[in-house]
Amino acid sequence: MSTLAELRQHSDVPSLKSALHQLCSEFGRITRLDILTAMHEGTKQAICFLRMERPEQEQQLMKSLGVGRFGGEVVFVLNLNTPVTANDFGPSSQWADSDIY
């Protein structure tokens, strides 16, 4: 199973954040992590924006995940493994807490 596929197994932002910290620790320390949750065509998504301490660490992470950079940050989108409820239909998004731990 690919690393991104493993990350998609998470159903909530706190567990996803924990998994990202664990994954990124292989490359260095995350200095900033923001996660925007959104609904897209009935699927709950997590849009992840992160920064590492050094550009070399970010390059290694991007190569490992097969993702890119947008606006200076490593960015990727994950479909979360969570059931959609009637309240989830329609366009919506919200920023998750971005406390670094």
N, CA and C atoms as a LAMMPS dump frame, in Angstrom:
ITEM: TIMESTEP
0
ITEM: NUMBER OF ATOMS
303
ITEM: BOX BOUNDS ff ff ff
-5.0000000000000000e+02 5.0000000000000000e+02
-5.0000000000000000e+02 5.0000000000000000e+02
-5.0000000000000000e+02 5.0000000000000000e+02
ITEM: ATOMS id mol type element x y z
1 1 1 N 0.853 -1.184 0
2 1 2 C 0 0 0
3 1 3 C 0.894 1.241 0
4 2 1 N 0.54 2.24 -0.819
5 2 2 C 1.345 3.462 -0.894
6 2 3 C 1.149 4.317 0.356
7 3 1 N 2.081 5.223 0.565
8 3 2 C 2.009 6.106 1.732
9 3 3 C 0.744 6.954 1.702
10 4 1 N 0.407 7.501 0.524
11 4 2 C -0.82 8.308 0.439
12 4 3 C -2.048 7.451 0.701
13 5 1 N -2.049 6.228 0.223
14 5 2 C -3.188 5.329 0.486
15 5 3 C -3.318 5.066 1.984
16 6 1 N -2.189 4.914 2.67
17 6 2 C -2.228 4.72 4.116
18 6 3 C -2.802 5.948 4.814
19 7 1 N -2.425 7.137 4.354
20 7 2 C -2.947 8.365 4.956
21 7 3 C -4.45 8.501 4.727
22 8 1 N -4.947 7.984 3.608
23 8 2 C -6.389 8.064 3.301
24 8 3 C -7.23 7.21 4.243
25 9 1 N -6.62 6.313 4.973
26 9 2 C -7.355 5.44 5.889
27 9 3 C -7.859 6.194 7.114
28 10 1 N -7.334 7.398 7.351
29 10 2 C -7.75 8.169 8.531
30 10 3 C -9.095 8.827 8.261
31 11 1 N -9.912 8.88 9.296
32 11 2 C -11.26 9.425 9.126
33 11 3 C -11.439 10.786 9.788
34 12 1 N -10.414 11.25 10.508
35 12 2 C -10.553 12.548 11.165
36 12 3 C -9.21 13.292 11.133
37 13 1 N -9.29 14.58 11.335
38 13 2 C -8.108 15.444 11.254
39 13 3 C -7.083 15.127 12.343
40 14 1 N -7.472 14.933 13.606
41 14 2 C -6.452 14.633 14.628
42 14 3 C -5.623 13.384 14.315
43 15 1 N -6.263 12.315 13.864
44 15 2 C -5.491 11.106 13.558
45 15 3 C -4.635 11.312 12.308
46 16 1 N -5.134 12.08 11.343
47 16 2 C -4.347 12.396 10.151
48 16 3 C -3.121 13.219 10.516
49 17 1 N -3.296 14.21 11.396
50 17 2 C -2.163 15.035 11.837
51 17 3 C -1.097 14.185 12.518
52 18 1 N -1.529 13.292 13.362
53 18 2 C -0.598 12.415 14.055
54 18 3 C 0.176 11.552 13.054
55 19 1 N -0.53 10.998 12.078
56 19 2 C 0.116 10.167 11.066
57 19 3 C 1.096 10.982 10.222
58 20 1 N 0.739 12.225 9.912
59 20 2 C 1.644 13.078 9.134
60 20 3 C 2.91 13.4 9.915
61 21 1 N 2.765 13.68 11.195
62 21 2 C 3.948 13.957 12.027
63 21 3 C 4.86 12.733 12.081
64 22 1 N 4.251 11.56 12.219
65 22 2 C 5.032 10.329 12.271
66 22 3 C 5.739 10.095 10.935
67 23 1 N 5.019 10.246 9.837
68 23 2 C 5.596 10.06 8.507
69 23 3 C 6.736 11.045 8.247
70 24 1 N 6.498 12.315 8.558
71 24 2 C 7.477 13.362 8.257
72 24 3 C 8.697 13.301 9.166
73 25 1 N 8.587 12.665 10.313
74 25 2 C 9.728 12.586 11.229
75 25 3 C 10.904 11.849 10.582
76 26 1 N 10.621 11.039 9.594
77 26 2 C 11.667 10.349 8.835
78 26 3 C 12.544 11.359 8.081
79 27 1 N 11.978 12.505 7.722
80 27 2 C 12.687 13.511 6.924
81 27 3 C 13.149 14.71 7.736
82 28 1 N 12.538 14.946 8.873
83 28 2 C 12.845 16.109 9.699
84 28 3 C 11.613 16.512 10.489
85 29 1 N 11.606 17.755 10.948
86 29 2 C 10.503 18.24 11.783
87 29 3 C 9.581 19.148 10.979
88 30 1 N 8.282 18.959 11.153
89 30 2 C 7.299 19.857 10.541
90 30 3 C 7.317 21.169 11.306
91 31 1 N 7.425 22.279 10.599
92 31 2 C 7.366 23.583 11.256
93 31 3 C 5.987 24.224 11.119
94 32 1 N 5.219 23.784 10.126
95 32 2 C 3.856 24.302 9.956
96 32 3 C 3.015 23.238 9.28
97 33 1 N 1.82 23.032 9.808
98 33 2 C 0.879 22.084 9.233
99 33 3 C -0.516 22.677 9.342
100 34 1 N -1.126 22.899 8.195
101 34 2 C -2.512 23.368 8.139
102 34 3 C -3.3 22.359 7.329
103 35 1 N -4.492 22.043 7.804
104 35 2 C -5.358 21.1 7.094
105 35 3 C -6.721 21.752 6.91
106 36 1 N -7.127 21.872 5.663
107 36 2 C -8.437 22.407 5.313
108 36 3 C -9.315 21.223 4.943
109 37 1 N -10.448 21.064 5.627
110 37 2 C -11.373 19.996 5.252
111 37 3 C -12.429 20.565 4.334
112 38 1 N -12.85 19.756 3.381
113 38 2 C -13.828 20.209 2.396
114 38 3 C -14.661 19.023 1.929
115 39 1 N -15.829 19.318 1.386
116 39 2 C -16.664 18.312 0.735
117 39 3 C -16.572 18.55 -0.759
118 40 1 N -16.317 17.491 -1.496
119 40 2 C -16.256 17.594 -2.956
120 40 3 C -16.982 16.39 -3.537
121 41 1 N -18.102 16.653 -4.208
122 41 2 C -18.903 15.607 -4.833
123 41 3 C -19.221 14.469 -3.858
124 42 1 N -19.604 14.835 -2.638
125 42 2 C -20.014 13.861 -1.643
126 42 3 C -18.879 13.155 -0.925
127 43 1 N -17.645 13.59 -1.149
128 43 2 C -16.483 12.98 -0.502
129 43 3 C -15.82 14.012 0.406
130 44 1 N -15.556 13.618 1.649
131 44 2 C -14.86 14.514 2.571
132 44 3 C -13.364 14.455 2.262
133 45 1 N -12.758 15.631 2.096
134 45 2 C -11.351 15.713 1.74
135 45 3 C -10.574 16.506 2.773
136 46 1 N -9.288 16.207 2.846
137 46 2 C -8.355 16.981 3.666
138 46 3 C -7.312 17.559 2.716
139 47 1 N -7.223 18.88 2.684
140 47 2 C -6.215 19.556 1.873
141 47 3 C -5.107 19.947 2.838
142 48 1 N -3.946 19.341 2.654
143 48 2 C -2.836 19.472 3.598
144 48 3 C -1.779 20.423 3.058
145 49 1 N -1.394 21.396 3.878
146 49 2 C -0.331 22.351 3.568
147 49 3 C 0.719 22.189 4.654
148 50 1 N 1.967 21.901 4.265
149 50 2 C 2.97 21.761 5.322
150 50 3 C 4.324 22.304 4.911
151 51 1 N 5.091 22.649 5.925
152 51 2 C 6.466 23.133 5.767
153 51 3 C 7.356 22.35 6.717
154 52 1 N 8.55 22.043 6.218
155 52 2 C 9.559 21.369 7.024
156 52 3 C 10.631 22.401 7.38
157 53 1 N 11.57 22.016 8.235
158 53 2 C 12.625 22.94 8.655
159 53 3 C 13.524 23.369 7.501
160 54 1 N 13.829 22.437 6.587
161 54 2 C 14.75 22.755 5.496
162 54 3 C 14.169 22.341 4.148
163 55 1 N 14.492 23.08 3.094
164 55 2 C 13.992 22.744 1.753
165 55 3 C 14.373 21.329 1.307
166 56 1 N 15.551 20.854 1.718
167 56 2 C 15.972 19.502 1.332
168 56 3 C 15.021 18.451 1.915
169 57 1 N 14.552 18.705 3.131
170 57 2 C 13.612 17.78 3.767
171 57 3 C 12.286 17.764 3.003
172 58 1 N 11.853 18.938 2.573
173 58 2 C 10.616 19.036 1.8
174 58 3 C 10.757 18.303 0.474
175 59 1 N 11.919 18.431 -0.173
176 59 2 C 12.158 17.739 -1.44
177 59 3 C 12.067 16.227 -1.255
178 60 1 N 12.653 15.713 -0.19
179 60 2 C 12.604 14.273 0.085
180 60 3 C 11.164 13.821 0.328
181 61 1 N 10.421 14.605 1.095
182 61 2 C 9.025 14.272 1.383
183 61 3 C 8.2 14.287 0.098
184 62 1 N 8.368 15.323 -0.714
185 62 2 C 7.601 15.423 -1.959
186 62 3 C 7.908 14.236 -2.879
187 63 1 N 9.161 13.848 -2.955
188 63 2 C 9.545 12.707 -3.787
189 63 3 C 8.924 11.423 -3.246
190 64 1 N 8.951 11.249 -1.941
191 64 2 C 8.395 10.055 -1.313
192 64 3 C 6.891 9.93 -1.553
193 65 1 N 6.171 11.059 -1.441
194 65 2 C 4.717 11.047 -1.596
195 65 3 C 4.256 11.224 -3.039
196 66 1 N 5.144 11.742 -3.901
197 66 2 C 4.745 12.041 -5.271
198 66 3 C 3.829 13.237 -5.341
199 67 1 N 4.11 14.24 -4.505
200 67 2 C 3.285 15.45 -4.458
201 67 3 C 4.142 16.66 -4.803
202 68 1 N 3.521 17.823 -4.884
203 68 2 C 4.235 19.034 -5.272
204 68 3 C 4.105 20.16 -4.274
205 69 1 N 4.435 21.325 -4.769
206 69 2 C 4.468 22.526 -3.959
207 69 3 C 3.515 23.549 -4.579
208 70 1 N 2.891 24.329 -3.729
209 70 2 C 2.034 25.427 -4.186
210 70 3 C 2.227 26.588 -3.233
211 71 1 N 2.598 27.739 -3.742
212 71 2 C 2.776 28.916 -2.9
213 71 3 C 3.833 28.728 -1.831
214 72 1 N 4.861 27.935 -2.114
215 72 2 C 5.947 27.742 -1.161
216 72 3 C 5.726 26.627 -0.16
217 73 1 N 4.561 25.982 -0.178
218 73 2 C 4.276 24.912 0.774
219 73 3 C 4.075 23.597 0.038
220 74 1 N 4.392 22.496 0.718
221 74 2 C 4.068 21.172 0.198
222 74 3 C 2.552 21.024 0.352
223 75 1 N 1.871 20.655 -0.742
224 75 2 C 0.41 20.593 -0.719
225 75 3 C -0.053 19.285 -1.35
226 76 1 N -1.036 18.655 -0.704
227 76 2 C -1.663 17.486 -1.297
228 76 3 C -3.075 17.341 -0.735
229 77 1 N -3.914 16.627 -1.477
230 77 2 C -5.318 16.431 -1.108
231 77 3 C -5.553 14.943 -0.879
232 78 1 N -6.237 14.636 0.215
233 78 2 C -6.581 13.258 0.542
234 78 3 C -8.09 13.132 0.694
235 79 1 N -8.66 12.08 0.114
236 79 2 C -10.044 11.742 0.406
237 79 3 C -10.032 10.99 1.718
238 80 1 N -10.777 11.475 2.712
239 80 2 C -10.798 10.832 4.027
240 80 3 C -11.742 9.642 4.043
241 81 1 N -11.397 8.658 4.813
242 81 2 C -12.19 7.435 4.95
243 81 3 C -13.255 7.673 6.023
244 82 1 N -14.278 8.411 5.64
245 82 2 C -15.332 8.741 6.59
246 82 3 C -16.691 8.674 5.893
247 83 1 N -17.711 8.131 6.551
248 83 2 C -19.034 8.085 5.927
249 83 3 C -19.608 9.492 5.789
250 84 1 N -20.272 9.721 4.696
251 84 2 C -20.901 11.019 4.442
252 84 3 C -22.307 10.999 5.009
253 85 1 N -22.666 12.055 5.734
254 85 2 C -24.014 12.158 6.295
255 85 3 C -24.817 13.173 5.489
256 86 1 N -26.109 13.253 5.753
257 86 2 C -26.97 14.198 5.038
258 86 3 C -26.499 15.631 5.248
259 87 1 N -25.918 15.941 6.397
260 87 2 C -25.438 17.295 6.669
261 87 3 C -24.192 17.645 5.871
262 88 1 N -23.529 16.649 5.29
263 88 2 C -22.285 16.878 4.571
264 88 3 C -22.488 17.269 3.114
265 89 1 N -23.7 17.156 2.591
266 89 2 C -23.901 17.456 1.181
267 89 3 C -23.855 18.952 0.927
268 90 1 N -23.394 19.28 -0.274
269 90 2 C -23.239 20.684 -0.65
270 90 3 C -21.812 21.125 -0.414
271 91 1 N -21.416 22.209 -1.045
272 91 2 C -20.037 22.672 -0.891
273 91 3 C -19.807 23.233 0.506
274 92 1 N -18.709 22.845 1.096
275 92 2 C -18.352 23.397 2.396
276 92 3 C -16.872 23.164 2.635
277 93 1 N -16.295 24.005 3.451
278 93 2 C -14.901 23.801 3.843
279 93 3 C -14.666 24.514 5.152
280 94 1 N -13.649 24.06 5.864
281 94 2 C -13.279 24.727 7.11
282 94 3 C -11.836 24.4 7.417
283 95 1 N -11.154 25.332 8.064
284 95 2 C -9.782 25.091 8.485
285 95 3 C -9.802 24.298 9.769
286 96 1 N -8.955 23.306 9.84
287 96 2 C -8.767 22.55 11.077
288 96 3 C -7.728 23.291 11.914
289 97 1 N -7.708 23.036 13.217
290 97 2 C -6.695 23.632 14.064
291 97 3 C -5.312 23.267 13.545
292 98 1 N -4.37 24.195 13.619
293 98 2 C -3.042 23.929 13.062
294 98 3 C -1.956 23.971 14.137
295 99 1 N -2.326 23.646 15.361
296 99 2 C -1.315 23.63 16.431
297 99 3 C -0.256 22.585 16.12
298 100 1 N 0.989 22.979 16.223
299 100 2 C 2.097 22.051 16.026
300 100 3 C 2.398 21.425 17.374
301 101 1 N 2.545 20.114 17.399
302 101 2 C 2.872 19.43 18.638
303 101 3 C 4.054 18.551 18.436
